[in-house]
Amino acid sequence: MLTSLTAIGGLIPIALNSNPLVSPLAIVLIGGLISSTLLSRIVTPVVYKLIPPRV
């Protein structure tokens, strides 16, 4: 979690930059980090709880 937040925080100045080559890449990276963090921290445990245990 902290690694993702640190990477997102480091990419924010690059995303706000006016460089047309680097800014879109930083925005895509931030979106990917947010979605993968949410997927691994919220969705995966919920799916494991929904799967019935094997007997």
C-alpha positions as CSV (number, residue, x, y, z in Angstrom):
1,M,0.0,0.0,0.0
2,L,2.7,2.5,0.9
3,T,4.7,1.6,-2.2
4,S,1.7,2.4,-4.4
5,L,1.1,5.7,-2.6
6,T,4.7,6.6,-2.9
7,A,4.8,5.9,-6.6
8,I,1.5,7.8,-7.2
9,G,2.9,10.7,-5.2
10,G,6.0,10.7,-7.3
11,L,4.1,10.6,-10.5
12,I,1.7,13.4,-9.8
13,P,4.2,16.2,-10.7
14,I,5.0,14.4,-13.9
15,A,1.3,14.0,-14.7
16,L,0.8,17.7,-14.1
17,N,3.7,18.6,-16.4
18,S,2.9,20.1,-19.8
19,N,5.1,17.6,-21.7
20,P,2.9,15.9,-24.3
21,L,5.0,12.7,-24.3
22,V,5.5,12.1,-20.6
23,S,2.3,13.4,-19.0
24,P,-0.1,10.8,-20.5
25,L,2.2,8.0,-19.5
26,A,2.2,9.2,-15.9
27,I,-1.6,9.5,-15.9
28,V,-1.9,5.9,-17.2
29,L,0.6,4.7,-14.6
30,I,-1.3,6.4,-11.8
31,G,-4.6,4.8,-13.0
32,G,-3.0,1.4,-13.2
33,L,-1.5,1.7,-9.7
34,I,-4.9,2.8,-8.2
35,S,-6.8,0.0,-9.9
36,S,-4.3,-2.7,-9.0
37,T,-4.2,-1.6,-5.4
38,L,-8.0,-1.6,-5.1
39,L,-8.1,-5.0,-6.9
40,S,-5.6,-6.6,-4.6
41,R,-6.8,-5.0,-1.4
42,I,-10.6,-5.2,-1.8
43,V,-11.7,-7.4,-4.6
44,T,-9.5,-10.4,-4.0
45,P,-10.4,-10.9,-0.3
46,V,-14.1,-10.5,-1.1
47,V,-13.9,-13.2,-3.8
48,Y,-12.1,-15.5,-1.4
49,K,-14.9,-15.0,1.1
50,L,-17.6,-15.8,-1.5
51,I,-16.0,-19.0,-2.6
52,P,-17.5,-21.9,-0.4
53,P,-14.9,-23.9,1.5
54,R,-14.1,-27.4,0.3
55,V,-14.9,-30.2,2.8
